Amino acid sequence: MRPILIVHGDKKTQRQVHRILGGTFCPIELCDTVAQAEARLRDSNPFLLVCDHQQMITEHGRTVLARHGVPCLVLMHDPEPDDLSGILGVESLSYLLANPMPLLAEEMSVTVHKLMRRDIFGLEKYLAWGLEMREHTVTDCAQRPEIVDQVAAAVQDAGFGPRVAAAASLIADELLSNALYNAPVDDAGHHFRGDEPRHGPRALDAREQVTLRYACDARFLAIEVTDRYGSLDRKTILRCLAKSTGRTAEKVSMGTRGAGIGLATVYGTCNHLVFNLEPGVRSQVIALVDVRFRPAELSNAVCSFGVFAI
């Protein structure tokens, strides 16, 4: 079995991460620096590199990661939004976990198990067992506002308050809009719905129909949207997320459809954004909103994300 390589200069963090990932029964190798990890990357051929963000964004760290191309899970224990622009520019970056311990353990375990089992789809993996799931299938574009209102009303009625309800409304609307208008492609790969007005009725054939599911376990509210085109790719995702930081040369265009404003807005609204991709078949986006904190406690938070593909 190929190992997981943990690269972190703090011994306490090494022990914590080792303890969490030990539950996968996957071999674990430890290094203090990227320089020490170079030989391990070559000889052990790990299936995942877990790395401190400060080491990853150095010139040496970028060079090593580009050379070996191992999927990289980045840890940000003291997240600062200013660090995001450098992190999102690393080509091998696939996963960013920005929550402090012990919350980090939940996200890290799910990430590694999804990779090991190649079982990546479904919001159930991020929530407690036994919860109530609600589902809507969009068969006409005119249904989008009604479904968005239903999601927001259900969250409000559940007692999570106006902040979470507003976040749920925005996330559901943006993800449905992306799935209905940006996802469809023709045989040449052209996004033939991208320039259409995003309001009014339009009956959807079987492939154009979009599924929205949502649930909450009193920790996270999870909203999942799945399309049947599978046209979303990792490069596009990272470009869109980079735009959300507002510190890149390529800013989000508010007036251009399909320019990344939808995903960037969702990323800035939730606490963990997950992309599950099966090229040419389906794309699934899951937004997790932490309902345990007050707005002031989340004002400077960095959103975690993961990009999984099969």
C-alpha positions, 0 to 999 in steps of 0.5 A, a space after each residue: 500500500 502506498 503511504 501518506 507523507 506528512 511534511 510539517 515542522 511542528 512536532 505536535 502537529 505531526 503527532 496530531 495528524 499522524 494520530 488522525 490518519 492512523 485510523 485509515 491503517 495506511 502507512 504514514 511517513 513523517 518529514 520536517 521539511 520539504 527538503 527532507 521529503 524529496 527523497 521520500 517522494 521519489 522512493 516511496 511514491 506516496 498517494 498523498 502529501 500532507 503539507 504545512 502551507 508555509 512550506 508549500 508556498 516557498 519557491 523550493 516547495 513549489 518546485 518539488 511539488 511540480 516535479 513529483 505531481 503528488 496530490 497535495 493536502 494543505 494544512 492552514 492552522 492559523 489561516 490568513 486570507 492573504 495567504 490564499 493567492 499564493 496557495 491557489 497558484 500551486 498546480 498540484 494543490 487538490 485539498 485545503 483544510 483551514 479549520 483548527 484542531 480538533 475540527 480538522 480531524 473530521 475533514 481530514 479523515 473524510 478526505 483520505 477515505 474518499 481518496 483511498 476508496 475512490 468513493 467520492 460522491 455524496 454529502 452523507 460523507 460529511 454529516 452524521 448518520 441518520 439525518 433527514 435528507 431533502 431532494 429536488 430535481 429541476 426539470 424546468 429552469 423556472 423552478 429554480 427560484 421556488 426551490 431556492 426559497 424552499 431551501 431557505 425557508 426550511 433552514 429558517 424553520 429549523 431554527 438556524 437563523 437568518 444568517 444561515 438561511 441567507 447563506 443557504 439561499 445564495 449557495 443554492 441559487 448560485 450552484 443551481 445557476 452554474 449547473 443549469 447554464 454553465 455545465 451543459 456542453 455540446 460535442 465540441 465542448 462548447 458551453 451552449 447555454 452560457 449566454 442565455 438569460 438566467 430567468 424564465 422557463 425552459 423545459 430540461 431534457 433528461 441530461 440537463 436536469 439538475 439534482 439538489 439535495 440538502 441536510 443538516 446534522 447540527 454541525 454542518 448544513 450541507 447543500 449538494 448540486 449535481 449536473 449530468 455533464 461532468 464539464 467542470 475541471 480542476 483548472 477552472 475550479 482553482 481559477 475561480 477560487 483564486 478570483 474569490 480572494 480578490 488579490 489576483 490579476 484576473 478579478 471576477 467579472 460581475 458582468 460576464 456570465 460563466 466568469 467564475 463569479 458563482 463559484 467564487 461567491 459560494 466559496 466566500 459564503 461557506 466553510 468547506 467547498 467540495 468538488 466531486 468530478 467524473 469527467 463527461 458524466 457528472 459534476 457535483 458541488 457540496 457546500 458546507 456551512 458551519 452552523 455552530 459559530 456566530 458571524 463574528 467568529 467566522 469573519 476572518 475564516 478561510 474556506 476549506 476546499 477539496 477537488 476529487 476526481 475519478 
